[in-house]
C-alpha cells in the first residue's frame, strides 16, 4: 500500500486512478495496523487498483474533505466517485467483494 502524506496527493489519486481503495486511519489505531496486511494481500490480487493509506492525524483536512469520523474507514473510489464506505466494524470479505465487483467492471 502507498502511504500518502498530503491532501493534494489524496485528491490527485482519487481523480486520476480508475479504482482506489483508501484506508483512512490513525497511526495509533491498532485495528488499522492489523488490517493493513490483509489490504496488502488484496493489492497483490488486484494489481490495477491502487491501494493507499492516509493518516488523518497527519492530514487533518481529510476529516472535512471525506467526512472521516472513526477509524478505520475504508473508502472505495471508482473513477473519481466514492462507491462504498466501510467504517469501524466490517468484514474483509465484504471489502474484497466490493473491490472485485468494481475491478471487473472497470478493467
C-alpha positions as CSV (number, residue, x, y, z in Angstrom):
1,X,0.0,0.0,0.0
2,X,1.1,3.5,-0.7
3,X,1.2,5.9,2.2
4,X,0.0,9.4,1.2
5,X,1.1,12.4,3.4
6,X,-0.6,15.3,1.6
7,X,-4.2,16.3,0.9
8,X,-3.4,17.1,-2.7
9,X,-1.8,13.7,-3.2
10,X,-5.0,12.1,-2.0
11,X,-7.2,14.2,-4.3
12,X,-4.9,13.6,-7.3
13,X,-5.0,9.8,-6.8
14,X,-8.8,9.7,-6.4
15,X,-9.3,11.7,-9.6
16,X,-6.6,10.1,-11.8
17,X,-6.7,6.4,-10.8
18,X,-9.6,4.3,-12.0
19,X,-10.0,2.3,-8.8
20,X,-8.7,3.4,-5.5
21,X,-9.0,1.7,-2.1
22,X,-8.2,4.2,0.5
23,X,-7.6,3.4,4.2
24,X,-8.2,6.5,6.3
25,X,-6.5,5.7,9.6
26,X,-4.5,7.0,12.6
27,X,-1.1,5.5,13.5
28,X,-2.5,4.9,17.0
29,X,-5.3,2.7,15.7
30,X,-4.4,-0.9,16.4
31,X,-7.2,-2.2,14.1
32,X,-5.9,-0.1,11.3
33,X,-2.4,-1.7,11.7
34,X,-4.0,-5.2,12.0
35,X,-5.9,-4.9,8.7
36,X,-3.0,-3.4,6.7
37,X,-1.5,-6.9,5.8
38,X,-4.9,-8.0,4.5
39,X,-5.2,-5.0,2.3
40,X,-1.6,-5.6,1.1
41,X,-2.6,-9.1,0.1
42,X,-5.6,-7.7,-1.8
43,X,-3.4,-5.3,-3.6
44,X,-1.4,-8.3,-4.9
45,X,-4.7,-9.9,-6.2
46,X,-5.9,-6.7,-7.8
47,X,-2.8,-5.1,-9.4
48,X,-4.5,-2.5,-11.5
49,X,-6.3,-1.0,-8.4
50,X,-4.4,1.5,-6.2
51,X,-4.4,0.6,-2.5
52,X,-3.5,3.6,-0.4
53,X,-3.5,4.8,3.2
54,X,-3.7,8.3,4.7
55,X,-3.2,9.2,8.3
56,X,-6.0,11.5,9.3
57,X,-3.9,12.8,12.2
58,X,-1.2,14.0,9.8
59,X,-3.7,15.3,7.1
60,X,-6.3,16.8,9.3
61,X,-8.2,18.3,6.3
62,X,-9.3,14.7,5.4
63,X,-11.9,14.9,8.3
64,X,-13.9,17.6,6.5
65,X,-13.0,16.6,2.9
66,X,-14.1,13.0,3.3
67,X,-16.1,13.0,6.5
68,X,-13.8,10.7,8.4
69,X,-15.0,10.4,12.0
70,X,-14.0,6.9,13.0
71,X,-11.0,4.6,12.4
72,X,-10.6,2.6,10.4
73,X,-12.5,3.9,7.4
74,X,-12.0,2.3,4.1
75,X,-13.5,4.0,1.0
76,X,-13.6,2.5,-2.4
77,X,-13.4,5.1,-5.2
78,X,-14.3,4.1,-8.8
79,X,-13.4,6.6,-11.5
80,X,-13.2,9.5,-9.0
81,X,-16.5,8.8,-7.2
82,X,-17.0,7.3,-3.8
83,X,-18.8,4.0,-4.3
84,X,-18.6,2.2,-1.0
85,X,-17.6,3.1,2.5
86,X,-16.7,0.7,5.4
87,X,-16.4,2.2,8.9
88,X,-15.2,0.8,12.2
89,X,-16.9,-2.7,12.0
90,X,-16.8,-4.5,8.7
91,X,-15.8,-7.8,7.1
92,X,-12.7,-8.0,4.9
93,X,-14.7,-10.4,2.7
94,X,-17.2,-7.6,2.1
95,X,-14.4,-5.2,1.2
96,X,-12.9,-7.7,-1.2
97,X,-16.3,-8.4,-2.8
98,X,-16.8,-4.7,-3.4
99,X,-13.3,-4.4,-4.9
100,X,-13.8,-7.4,-7.1
101,X,-17.1,-6.1,-8.4
102,X,-15.7,-2.8,-9.5
103,X,-12.4,-4.2,-10.6
104,X,-14.1,-6.5,-13.1
105,X,-16.4,-3.7,-14.3
106,X,-13.5,-1.2,-14.9
107,X,-10.7,-3.5,-16.0
